[in-house]
């Protein structure tokens, strides 16, 4: 049987050797719009130029896999692909070195004024004093985001005798020691770094991570770099502090809008720019193409995939038996990572009741997906979640046949961090959905869904009324409230759910109520 694969975006045969050599594979090179019989295509391989939209997926009705020769999958409609059962894979490792080297080249060019000096000489000038630069020796480099690229930068910085500060809430102590870097909070990194470079994914939490409020706290004369994703740095704020002279310069490979329309930042004399080419080297382009084609090969041969991005295919029997638990496990992972925001060394998951009689590996991987998806700078699913956990130094344990406490099924979770542990137990009730029944030693009963607020407080008379009155005065409607305590007059907790996310300013005000100890917003 022949599998037909469409190769787009100028990817050449030397980059897709695994498919070229695979018997039974027919390769077509071209564009999605030019294919006369799209229903015959089973695989598509793209870079960033081709957009795989819902309408494209409708036309390619026989499509089974999309391979992105690169990291980002912004050009692929993941939701539509998942709904249609089309697997999406990428190649997250192929351009690590290229991006790290480009960032380093931008940094050197920035502090030594190389692009400006080059242009000056080409126009006939010879002004040596004007382009006096800075040494990197013993400067402090602040790296925001310590994934593969951030780690490669740290290695290079140490060879230049730089001090390295890093900010990554999920960066383990073992990795810190291995790379000889110092982990600090974001404010400290901003205040103490001579050069700041960002290497995080663009999410709701990282959008405009560097902004008017915190860029003013940088060292006078600091430098800023962004070779990750446009939007992580507020470009208007960046321009403002360049114009005031507070920042000495910045280097940008990415922008909020590409190509940029507003040229105010680009035209600034202390700004150097490149057109989103950090990953554009001959070696990287070949590497990502090779890795992406190797994923298609594995899929055709029905072998395990390393870099699946979306929900992978399940057999009909497995799907029907575990799908409800699979989805619930993912929610529990998301709940846990939002609740327990610190580096993790071990995750232990136990299964009791009816779950102890089945293979729960897919449930553990689903939990890890929910747990890791906001901690890593690349997509995680149940195919690569175990590998991703291992890369972060997290030991994952699974046990079946644990205590069920009278429930027909139960999932026990224990997460160990560097300073404390987190535990929960949950069950899935037929017709009523999943419920958390134990949380850090408190007996509870609530549905982990929607917008929630977890509160720890002293068990004093009237405390629940105070919280209710406080929210009522601000026209905040409480959908449900669940309370629990360990002992009378001691530690107690409540979980509130709302129809919409609680405003951040309200969350901050809540802490001012006497006897409230902890307020954690959770969005599921």
Backbone torsions as a table, in degrees:
resi	resn	phi	psi	omega
1	UNK	NA	133.6	-177.5
2	UNK	-94.7	132.9	174.0
3	UNK	-104.0	125.9	-178.3
4	UNK	-100.1	125.7	-177.7
5	UNK	-120.6	127.9	176.4
6	UNK	-92.5	125.6	-178.9
7	UNK	-110.1	119.3	-173.7
8	UNK	-111.8	177.1	168.4
9	UNK	62.8	30.9	173.9
10	UNK	74.6	14.0	176.3
11	UNK	-68.8	124.7	-174.9
12	UNK	-95.8	167.5	-174.2
13	UNK	-64.7	-27.0	-179.6
14	UNK	-69.3	-19.0	178.2
15	UNK	-92.0	-8.3	-177.4
16	UNK	-122.6	40.5	-178.0
17	UNK	-52.3	-40.4	179.6
18	UNK	-57.3	-33.8	179.9
19	UNK	-83.9	-35.2	179.6
20	UNK	-59.6	-38.2	-175.8
21	UNK	-88.6	-3.9	-175.2
22	UNK	-89.0	123.3	179.7
23	UNK	-67.4	146.3	177.1
24	UNK	83.6	9.3	179.4
25	UNK	-113.5	127.8	176.1
26	UNK	-106.9	123.0	-178.3
27	UNK	-102.2	132.3	175.1
28	UNK	-120.6	127.6	179.6
29	UNK	-104.0	124.2	-179.2
30	UNK	170.7	-157.5	-179.5
31	UNK	-113.4	152.1	-178.1
32	UNK	-62.8	-31.9	-177.8
33	UNK	-74.1	-16.7	-175.2
34	UNK	-96.3	-2.9	-176.4
35	UNK	-80.5	122.9	-177.0
36	UNK	-79.6	-31.0	-179.8
37	UNK	-121.5	69.9	-174.9
38	UNK	-62.8	-26.5	-178.3
39	UNK	-67.9	-13.7	179.7
40	UNK	-85.3	-13.4	-176.9
41	UNK	-81.7	126.0	179.1
42	UNK	-101.6	-23.1	179.5
43	UNK	-139.3	144.1	175.5
44	UNK	-128.7	135.6	177.6
45	UNK	-119.6	127.3	-175.0
46	UNK	-135.5	160.9	163.5
47	UNK	-98.9	-137.0	-176.7
48	UNK	-95.0	-16.4	-173.5
49	UNK	-71.4	-42.0	-178.0
50	UNK	-76.0	129.9	178.2
51	UNK	-99.2	118.7	177.2
52	UNK	-97.0	92.8	-176.9
53	UNK	-95.1	177.0	178.3
54	UNK	-62.2	-37.3	179.8
55	UNK	-67.4	-36.8	176.2
56	UNK	-63.8	-43.0	179.1
57	UNK	-63.3	-33.4	176.6
58	UNK	-64.7	-41.7	-179.6
59	UNK	-68.1	-42.3	-178.2
60	UNK	-89.5	70.2	-171.7
61	UNK	-67.7	-21.6	179.7
62	UNK	-94.3	7.4	-175.3
63	UNK	-67.5	136.1	179.9
64	UNK	-118.7	-27.8	-176.4
65	UNK	-148.9	139.9	173.1
66	UNK	-119.7	128.9	179.4
67	UNK	-115.1	124.4	178.0
68	UNK	-98.6	116.0	177.8
69	UNK	-78.9	76.8	-176.7
70	UNK	158.6	-171.7	-176.6
71	UNK	-91.8	-58.1	-173.7
72	UNK	-67.9	143.0	177.9
73	UNK	-121.5	30.3	-180.0
74	UNK	-62.4	-24.2	-178.5
75	UNK	-87.0	6.3	-179.8
76	UNK	-121.3	128.9	177.2
77	UNK	-77.2	93.3	-174.8
78	UNK	-64.9	-39.0	-178.8
79	UNK	-62.2	-46.5	179.6
80	UNK	-65.1	-40.7	179.8
81	UNK	-63.1	-42.8	-179.4
82	UNK	-64.2	-44.5	179.7
83	UNK	-59.8	-33.0	-178.7
84	UNK	-90.6	3.6	178.1
85	UNK	74.0	21.8	179.3
86	UNK	-92.9	122.7	-179.7
87	UNK	-78.1	136.8	177.4
88	UNK	-117.0	128.1	177.7
89	UNK	-125.3	158.1	177.2
90	UNK	-137.1	-172.6	-178.7
91	UNK	-131.8	76.8	-171.8
92	UNK	-72.0	-16.3	-174.1
93	UNK	-96.6	-17.1	-168.9
94	UNK	-68.3	-26.6	-176.1
95	UNK	-112.9	16.2	-179.3
96	UNK	-58.9	-51.7	-177.1
97	UNK	-64.9	-42.6	-179.2
98	UNK	-61.1	-43.5	-179.4
99	UNK	-67.7	-41.2	178.5
100	UNK	-63.8	-42.9	-179.8
101	UNK	-67.3	-38.8	178.9
102	UNK	-64.4	-42.2	177.7
103	UNK	-60.0	-42.6	-179.9
104	UNK	-66.4	-39.3	177.8
105	UNK	-64.0	-40.3	177.4
106	UNK	-63.5	-40.1	-179.8
107	UNK	-63.9	-46.8	179.2
108	UNK	-62.7	-43.4	-180.0
109	UNK	-63.5	-36.4	-176.9
110	UNK	-67.8	-50.5	-174.5
111	UNK	-75.6	-18.8	179.3
112	UNK	-105.7	5.4	176.6
113	UNK	56.6	34.4	-173.7
114	UNK	-65.0	-47.6	-179.7
115	UNK	-62.0	-40.4	-179.7
116	UNK	-65.9	-42.6	-179.9
117	UNK	-66.6	-39.5	177.9
118	UNK	-59.2	-47.4	-179.1
119	UNK	-65.4	-36.5	179.7
120	UNK	-62.0	-46.5	-179.7
121	UNK	-65.0	-39.2	-179.9
122	UNK	-64.9	-24.5	178.1
123	UNK	-91.9	5.8	174.5
124	UNK	100.1	1.5	-180.0
125	UNK	-86.3	164.6	174.8
126	UNK	-149.0	73.5	-174.1
127	UNK	-113.6	91.4	-175.0
128	UNK	-71.7	-37.7	-176.9
129	UNK	-68.0	-34.4	-175.3
130	UNK	-61.8	-28.7	-173.1
131	UNK	-112.2	28.5	173.9
132	UNK	-60.7	130.4	-174.6
133	UNK	-111.9	-162.1	-179.1
134	UNK	-120.5	149.4	171.7
135	UNK	-85.6	151.7	173.2
136	UNK	-84.5	-19.6	-177.0
137	UNK	-53.4	121.7	177.6
138	UNK	63.3	13.5	170.6
139	UNK	-76.4	160.2	177.7
140	UNK	-101.2	119.3	177.6
141	UNK	-99.0	126.6	176.1
142	UNK	-103.8	118.8	-179.0
143	UNK	-108.4	118.9	177.8
144	UNK	-99.6	109.6	-176.9
145	UNK	101.8	111.2	-174.9
146	UNK	-115.1	55.9	170.4
147	UNK	-83.0	-151.3	-177.7
148	UNK	-61.3	-46.3	-175.5
149	UNK	-69.4	-44.6	177.5
150	UNK	-58.4	-39.5	179.4
151	UNK	-66.4	-40.1	177.8
152	UNK	-64.1	-38.6	177.5
153	UNK	-63.8	-41.3	180.0
154	UNK	-59.9	-40.9	178.9
155	UNK	-61.6	-43.9	-178.9
156	UNK	-68.4	-37.0	179.9
157	UNK	-64.2	-38.0	-179.8
158	UNK	-65.4	-33.9	179.4
159	UNK	-70.7	-18.0	176.1
160	UNK	-97.0	13.1	179.5
161	UNK	58.4	38.8	176.2
162	UNK	-93.9	153.5	169.9
163	UNK	-87.3	136.7	-174.8
164	UNK	-121.0	119.5	171.2
165	UNK	-105.5	141.2	179.9
166	UNK	-130.6	145.4	171.9
167	UNK	-123.1	115.7	174.9
168	UNK	-159.9	109.3	-175.0
169	UNK	-57.1	-19.1	-174.3
170	UNK	-113.5	17.7	-179.0
171	UNK	-83.2	121.8	-172.1
172	UNK	-76.6	157.8	178.6
173	UNK	-63.4	-35.9	179.7
174	UNK	-62.9	-42.0	179.2
175	UNK	-67.1	-36.3	177.8
176	UNK	-59.6	-46.3	-179.1
177	UNK	-66.3	-40.7	-178.0
178	UNK	-61.7	-39.0	-176.9
179	UNK	-96.1	-3.2	179.8
180	UNK	57.3	47.4	178.5
181	UNK	-119.0	166.7	-179.7
182	UNK	-113.5	122.0	179.7
183	UNK	-88.3	128.7	-177.8
184	UNK	-136.5	171.9	174.2
185	UNK	-78.2	168.3	-174.2
186	UNK	-62.7	-41.6	-178.3
187	UNK	-61.8	-42.2	-180.0
188	UNK	-65.2	-42.4	179.0
189	UNK	-60.3	-44.8	-179.1
190	UNK	-62.3	-41.0	-175.5
191	UNK	-74.5	-29.0	-170.6
192	UNK	-107.2	-8.0	-174.9
193	UNK	-88.9	140.1	172.2
194	UNK	-82.3	-31.9	179.6
195	UNK	-134.1	134.6	-179.7
196	UNK	-123.1	129.1	177.0
197	UNK	-129.0	139.3	-176.3
198	UNK	-107.6	138.0	-179.1
199	UNK	-145.6	54.2	177.7
200	UNK	-115.5	162.3	169.9
201	UNK	-71.2	162.9	175.9
202	UNK	-91.6	110.0	178.3
203	UNK	-130.2	179.1	177.4
204	UNK	-63.5	-26.3	180.0
205	UNK	-82.4	-25.4	-177.1
206	UNK	-104.2	-7.4	178.4
207	UNK	-62.8	126.3	-177.0
208	UNK	53.0	42.2	177.1
209	UNK	-59.9	-37.8	171.9
210	UNK	-102.5	122.5	-168.4
211	UNK	-146.6	-173.1	-179.7
212	UNK	-54.6	-42.5	-172.4
213	UNK	-68.2	-39.7	-175.4
214	UNK	-102.0	-20.9	177.2
215	UNK	-65.9	-25.3	177.9
216	UNK	-67.7	-16.7	-179.1
217	UNK	-92.5	1.0	176.5
218	UNK	-69.3	160.6	173.9
219	UNK	-60.3	142.1	174.3
220	UNK	-64.4	126.0	-178.0
221	UNK	93.8	7.5	-179.4
222	UNK	-70.5	161.2	177.9
223	UNK	-116.1	147.0	-179.1
224	UNK	-125.5	138.8	176.6
225	UNK	-130.0	144.5	172.8
226	UNK	-140.5	104.5	173.6
227	UNK	-119.3	26.9	-176.5
228	UNK	-107.1	-81.2	-179.0
229	UNK	-143.2	135.5	174.7
230	UNK	-64.5	140.1	-179.1
231	UNK	106.2	-17.0	177.4
232	UNK	-69.1	-32.2	177.3
233	UNK	-110.1	133.0	176.1
234	UNK	-69.6	110.8	-174.1
235	UNK	-66.7	-34.7	177.9
236	UNK	-65.7	-40.8	178.1
237	UNK	-66.0	-40.1	179.2
238	UNK	-60.7	-46.2	179.2
239	UNK	-62.7	-39.9	-179.5
240	UNK	-59.2	-47.6	-176.1
241	UNK	-77.1	-19.5	170.4
242	UNK	-73.1	-41.3	-179.7
243	UNK	-66.2	-33.6	179.6
244	UNK	-78.8	-12.9	-178.4
245	UNK	87.1	2.6	179.4
246	UNK	-67.3	-40.0	175.6
247	UNK	-99.4	140.4	-179.7
248	UNK	-79.4	-29.7	-179.0
249	UNK	175.2	169.6	176.4
250	UNK	-146.6	156.3	177.7
251	UNK	-126.0	126.8	-174.4
252	UNK	-129.2	129.3	171.8
253	UNK	-106.4	-14.8	-176.0
254	UNK	-132.7	156.8	-175.7
255	UNK	-141.4	160.5	179.0
256	UNK	-60.7	-38.1	175.2
257	UNK	-125.4	130.7	-178.3
258	UNK	-127.4	129.6	-7.8
259	UNK	-64.7	150.6	-178.8
260	UNK	-64.4	140.7	177.0
261	UNK	-96.2	-47.0	177.8
262	UNK	-79.9	117.8	-175.2
263	UNK	-96.8	8.2	-177.0
264	UNK	-59.3	-43.0	-179.9
265	UNK	-73.5	-43.2	-178.5
266	UNK	-61.4	-39.7	-176.0
267	UNK	-81.3	-3.3	179.2
268	UNK	-65.4	135.1	-175.3
269	UNK	-63.7	-20.9	-178.2
270	UNK	-102.1	18.6	179.5
271	UNK	-117.5	131.2	173.0
272	UNK	-114.9	142.7	-172.8
273	UNK	-137.5	154.4	170.5
274	UNK	-137.5	155.6	-173.2
275	UNK	-86.8	61.5	177.0
276	UNK	56.2	56.5	-175.9
277	UNK	-120.2	15.6	-176.8
278	UNK	-56.6	-34.5	-178.7
279	UNK	-96.2	5.9	-173.0
280	UNK	-94.4	78.9	168.7
281	UNK	-123.3	159.5	178.5
282	UNK	-57.2	-43.2	-177.5
283	UNK	-67.1	-44.1	-178.1
284	UNK	-65.7	-43.5	-180.0
285	UNK	-61.6	-38.3	177.7
286	UNK	-71.0	-41.1	-178.8
287	UNK	-62.1	-47.7	-177.0
288	UNK	-68.2	-34.5	176.9
289	UNK	-65.7	-43.0	179.4
290	UNK	-61.9	-45.7	-178.3
291	UNK	-65.5	-40.8	179.8
292	UNK	-66.2	-42.3	179.2
293	UNK	-68.4	-31.5	176.9
294	UNK	-66.4	-33.0	176.0
295	UNK	-66.9	-41.0	177.2
296	UNK	-63.4	-40.9	177.3
297	UNK	-58.2	-46.4	179.6
298	UNK	-60.9	-39.7	179.8
299	UNK	-64.4	-44.8	-180.0
300	UNK	-62.5	-37.7	-178.9
301	UNK	-87.0	4.6	178.8
302	UNK	59.8	40.8	177.8
303	UNK	-105.9	161.4	-179.4
304	UNK	-59.8	144.2	179.0
305	UNK	-100.9	146.7	-179.3
306	UNK	-93.3	-31.8	-169.0
307	UNK	-132.0	48.8	174.0
308	UNK	-70.5	139.6	-175.6
309	UNK	-99.9	-41.1	-175.8
310	UNK	-109.5	-169.2	-177.8
311	UNK	-65.8	119.8	-178.0
312	UNK	-79.8	166.3	-179.7
313	UNK	-69.5	143.2	174.4
314	UNK	-121.7	151.6	174.4
315	UNK	-65.9	156.5	-177.0
316	UNK	-60.5	-44.0	-178.2
317	UNK	-64.1	-45.4	-179.8
318	UNK	-65.4	-41.7	179.7
319	UNK	-58.4	-50.5	-176.4
320	UNK	-65.3	-31.8	-176.2
321	UNK	-81.3	-36.5	-170.1
322	UNK	-117.9	-3.5	-171.6
323	UNK	-58.9	-41.6	179.9
324	UNK	-63.8	-42.1	178.4
325	UNK	-70.0	-34.4	178.6
326	UNK	-60.4	-50.9	179.9
327	UNK	-62.0	-40.6	-178.9
328	UNK	-66.6	-39.0	178.6
329	UNK	-62.2	-38.6	178.1
330	UNK	-62.7	-42.2	178.0
331	UNK	-62.4	-42.5	179.5
332	UNK	-63.0	-37.2	176.8
333	UNK	-64.8	-43.1	178.3
334	UNK	-64.6	-41.8	177.6
335	UNK	-60.5	-45.8	-176.0
336	UNK	-64.7	-43.5	-177.0
337	UNK	-68.9	-30.8	176.3
338	UNK	-74.6	-34.0	-178.8
339	UNK	-76.2	-38.2	-171.3
340	UNK	-113.7	76.7	-174.0
341	UNK	-90.2	73.8	175.2
342	UNK	-156.8	164.9	179.2
343	UNK	-57.6	141.6	-175.3
344	UNK	-118.6	138.6	178.5
345	UNK	-106.8	-25.9	-176.4
346	UNK	-151.1	140.5	172.9
347	UNK	-126.8	123.5	179.2
348	UNK	-119.6	127.7	-179.1
349	UNK	-124.8	126.2	179.0
350	UNK	-115.5	146.9	-178.5
351	UNK	-125.1	130.1	179.8
352	UNK	-126.5	172.8	-178.9
353	UNK	69.2	-143.6	-177.4
354	UNK	-62.8	-25.2	-178.9
355	UNK	-69.2	-21.4	-178.9
356	UNK	-73.1	-10.2	-176.8
357	UNK	-98.5	4.3	-177.6
358	UNK	-129.8	167.4	177.5
359	UNK	-77.6	111.3	-174.3
360	UNK	-98.8	13.1	-178.6
361	UNK	-57.0	-42.3	-179.2
362	UNK	-63.9	-30.7	178.8
363	UNK	-71.0	-41.2	177.6
364	UNK	-62.8	-41.9	179.4
365	UNK	-67.7	-35.6	177.0
366	UNK	-65.1	-40.7	175.6
367	UNK	-59.1	-45.3	-179.9
368	UNK	-62.7	-35.7	176.6
369	UNK	-58.7	-51.1	-179.9
370	UNK	-63.1	-34.2	-177.8
371	UNK	-74.5	-39.1	-171.6
372	UNK	-94.1	-15.7	-168.8
373	UNK	-59.8	-30.8	178.4
374	UNK	-96.6	-3.0	-178.3
375	UNK	-95.8	-15.4	-175.8
376	UNK	-117.0	156.9	-180.0
377	UNK	-91.5	23.6	178.1
378	UNK	-149.2	158.0	-179.7
379	UNK	-63.5	144.7	178.2
380	UNK	-128.4	134.1	171.5
381	UNK	-137.8	-171.6	-172.4
382	UNK	-71.6	-12.3	176.7
383	UNK	-77.1	-42.3	-175.0
384	UNK	-109.4	5.1	-174.9
385	UNK	-66.2	-37.4	178.4
386	UNK	-64.2	-43.1	178.6
387	UNK	-63.6	-43.0	-179.6
388	UNK	-62.7	-40.9	178.0
389	UNK	-63.6	-42.0	179.3
390	UNK	-63.1	-39.5	178.5
391	UNK	-63.3	-29.8	178.7
392	UNK	-87.7	4.1	178.9
393	UNK	76.3	23.0	-178.6
394	UNK	-96.1	123.7	175.9
395	UNK	-85.3	124.6	-178.5
396	UNK	-110.5	125.8	178.2
397	UNK	-120.3	146.4	-179.5
398	UNK	-135.1	135.1	-178.2
399	UNK	-139.2	134.9	176.0
400	UNK	-113.1	152.0	-179.5
401	UNK	90.9	22.0	179.3
402	UNK	-78.4	172.0	-179.2
403	UNK	-57.9	137.1	179.8
404	UNK	-106.5	-9.5	176.9
405	UNK	52.0	33.1	176.5
406	UNK	85.8	-0.6	179.1
407	UNK	-88.0	148.3	-179.9
408	UNK	-65.2	-27.0	174.5
409	UNK	-151.5	152.0	-179.6
410	UNK	-155.7	145.5	176.2
411	UNK	-122.5	122.9	177.4
412	UNK	-106.2	132.1	179.7
413	UNK	-123.4	131.7	172.6
414	UNK	-131.5	121.4	179.7
415	UNK	-115.6	126.3	-178.1
416	UNK	-107.7	124.5	176.0
417	UNK	-105.1	-169.5	-178.1
418	UNK	-75.2	-25.7	-175.8
419	UNK	-122.4	-18.0	-177.3
420	UNK	-156.8	176.1	179.4
421	UNK	-124.6	162.2	179.0
422	UNK	-132.8	137.9	178.7
423	UNK	-135.0	148.5	170.1
424	UNK	-152.5	156.6	171.8
425	UNK	-130.9	144.6	-176.4
426	UNK	-145.9	157.0	178.0
427	UNK	-139.6	157.3	178.0
428	UNK	-115.1	115.1	-177.3
429	UNK	-98.1	123.7	-178.1
430	UNK	-59.1	126.8	179.5
431	UNK	88.6	-13.6	-177.9
432	UNK	-123.6	-9.6	177.7
433	UNK	84.3	-168.7	-176.8
434	UNK	-84.9	146.8	-179.9
435	UNK	-140.9	141.3	171.7
436	UNK	-89.1	127.4	-173.9
437	UNK	-114.7	-9.0	175.2
438	UNK	-149.4	134.8	-177.6
439	UNK	-142.4	108.5	179.3
440	UNK	50.8	43.2	177.0
441	UNK	89.7	-9.2	177.1
442	UNK	-91.5	135.2	172.2
443	UNK	-82.7	120.9	-175.3
444	UNK	-136.1	-179.4	175.7
445	UNK	-162.8	90.3	-179.7
446	UNK	-145.9	159.8	-179.0
447	UNK	-92.4	120.4	178.6
448	UNK	-77.3	85.1	-174.1
449	UNK	-153.9	142.4	175.7
450	UNK	75.1	-149.9	-178.3
451	UNK	-95.4	119.3	-177.0
452	UNK	-123.7	159.7	172.8
453	UNK	-135.9	119.4	177.4
454	UNK	-95.8	130.0	-178.1
455	UNK	-127.9	130.1	168.4
456	UNK	-105.3	139.2	-176.4
457	UNK	-153.3	167.7	172.5
458	UNK	-78.5	140.5	-177.2
459	UNK	-78.9	79.8	-179.3
460	UNK	-116.0	151.7	-179.2
461	UNK	-60.0	134.0	174.7
462	UNK	86.7	-3.7	-175.1
463	UNK	-64.8	-38.4	179.1
464	UNK	-66.0	-39.6	177.9
465	UNK	-64.3	-36.9	179.3
466	UNK	-62.5	-43.2	179.8
467	UNK	-64.8	-44.7	179.1
468	UNK	-61.7	-43.4	-179.7
469	UNK	-66.3	-40.7	179.4
470	UNK	-58.3	-47.1	-178.8
471	UNK	-71.7	-37.2	178.8
472	UNK	-62.2	-40.6	178.4
473	UNK	-61.0	-25.7	-178.5
474	UNK	-101.9	17.0	175.9
475	UNK	61.2	31.1	177.1
476	UNK	-98.3	118.9	-178.5
477	UNK	-90.2	127.8	177.5
478	UNK	-88.8	120.3	179.7
479	UNK	-74.5	-49.4	177.0
480	UNK	-144.4	158.6	175.6
481	UNK	-139.6	132.7	178.2
482	UNK	-128.1	132.4	-175.6
483	UNK	-123.8	157.9	176.7
484	UNK	-161.4	158.8	177.7
485	UNK	-151.2	160.2	179.5
486	UNK	-92.8	-35.0	177.8
487	UNK	-159.4	153.8	-179.5
488	UNK	-61.1	127.9	178.2
489	UNK	79.5	0.1	-178.8
490	UNK	-103.9	-134.2	-179.9
491	UNK	-80.6	141.4	179.3
492	UNK	-145.8	168.5	-179.0
493	UNK	-148.7	163.0	171.8
494	UNK	-146.1	147.9	174.9
495	UNK	-119.6	120.7	179.9
496	UNK	-108.4	142.7	173.1
497	UNK	-118.8	149.2	-175.9
498	UNK	-130.3	160.6	178.7
499	UNK	-72.4	-25.0	176.7
500	UNK	-145.9	167.1	-175.1
501	UNK	-61.7	135.3	179.9
502	UNK	-69.7	127.6	179.9
503	UNK	-56.1	143.1	-175.9
504	UNK	-60.2	-37.7	-179.0
505	UNK	-66.5	-31.2	177.6
506	UNK	-68.9	-40.5	178.2
507	UNK	-58.4	-43.6	-178.4
508	UNK	-66.8	-38.3	180.0
509	UNK	-67.6	-33.4	-178.1
510	UNK	-57.2	-36.8	-176.2
511	UNK	-61.6	-21.4	-178.6
512	UNK	-73.8	-13.4	178.2
513	UNK	-66.9	131.7	179.4
514	UNK	-56.9	139.9	175.7
515	UNK	77.6	-1.4	171.5
516	UNK	-83.8	129.6	-174.5
517	UNK	-107.2	-40.2	-175.9
518	UNK	-140.3	136.5	172.0
519	UNK	-129.8	117.2	-179.1
520	UNK	-122.1	112.9	174.2
521	UNK	-77.5	140.9	-179.7
522	UNK	-133.6	133.1	-177.5
523	UNK	-125.1	110.1	-175.2
524	UNK	-121.1	NA	NA
